[in-house]
Amino acid sequence: MIIDAETLFRMLADPTRLRIIMLLTAEGELCVCELTHALGLSQPKISRHLAHLRESSLLLSHRAGQWMYYRINPVLPDWAQAILQQTLSGNRTTRPYVDDHRVLTDMPNRPADSCCA
């Protein structure tokens, strides 16, 4: 599916989904455990938002053992990728995005080959 502007902006309109997208745009790929830690939200809430983002074709996921990892879909149209990059660039130092990134960076036991214990 090729994402259209209405779908992209609908996905970005939700604050939790926007925070997830900003972290993934900055970091590349993250495990659900990293997202729950960084945003301070429950795993079911994060997973529900990730499902919406995946269904809209904004995200791709893959399983590594019992852990799910997510990343921005690399085949998004150039205009959609530009919007995500510009949004990150313009908000990188504003709250809550700067706080989310700091909490993620300070997370102990971040996954390398396996995810959070």
N, C-alpha and C positions, 0 to 999 in steps of 0.2 A: 504494500500500500504506500502510495506517495502522500505525505501529509499535506493538508491544505492550510491556509492561513487561519481559518476559523477554528480548526481543531488545535493548531499550535497555541493560539492565544487562549483558548478555553483551558488547555492543560496548564498554561503558565499563570492563569488567573487565580488558581488556588494557592494560598501561601505555602502550604506544606509541599505541594508539588514543585513550586518555584524554588524552594530551598533545596530540595532533592536535586533538581536540574542544575542549580548553581554549583553544588558540590561535585556532581558528576562532570560538569563542564570543566571545572578546575582540576579535578583529580584524575579523570580518565575512567577508572573502573573502581567500584566500591562494593563491598559485601553488605548485605542487609544489616549485619551486626554493627558495621561502621556507621551506617546511616542512622540506626536507632540511637547509637551512642551520641553522635554529633548533634542530632536534633532533639534529643531528650524525649522521644516519643516511643510509644509501645510498638513492638514488632508487628502486631496485627494492623495497626493504623498505617505504618510505613508500607507494609506489604500490600494493603488495599490501594494506596496511592501508586505504588510501583506497578500494580496490575493495570491501572488506568493508563499510565504512561506507556507501558508495553503494548497494550491493545491499540493505542493511538499511533504506534510505530515510532514514537520518540526514543524509546529505549530498546535495547537488546539485553537478554539475560543468558547466563549459562550456569550450570551446576558444577560444583567441584566438591565431591563427597556429599555431605549434607548441607552445604552452604550455597546460597544463590548470590551471584555477582551480577551487577548491572553496569551498563555503559550507554552513552549516547549512541544512537544508531548512526554509523558512519556514512550511510547512503542518504541521509537527509539532504534535501535540496540545498544548494549553496545559500539561498536567501534565508532558510531556516537556521542553518549553522551560523550565519552572520548575526542573526538576531540573538541567538544564545551567547555568542562570544561578546557582542556589544553589551548585552544585559549583564554578563559577568564583569566585564571591564568597568562599566558604569557603577556597579554596586559592590565591587570587591571590598571596599573599605567602609561599608555601611552595615548597620545592624538590620537583621540578625545574621547576615551572611558572614561578616568578619568573626562573629562569635561562633558560628557553626564550624568554620574552618579551624579556629583556634582549638575548640573542643576536640575535633577530629585529630588534629596534629598532636594534641596532648594525650590521646587515647593510649592506655597501656595495652600491651599485647596485641597490637594491630596485626591483622593477618599478613602472613608472607606466603607460605605454602599451605597453611591451614588457617581456618578462621578461629574466632574467639572461643576460648574455653569456658 
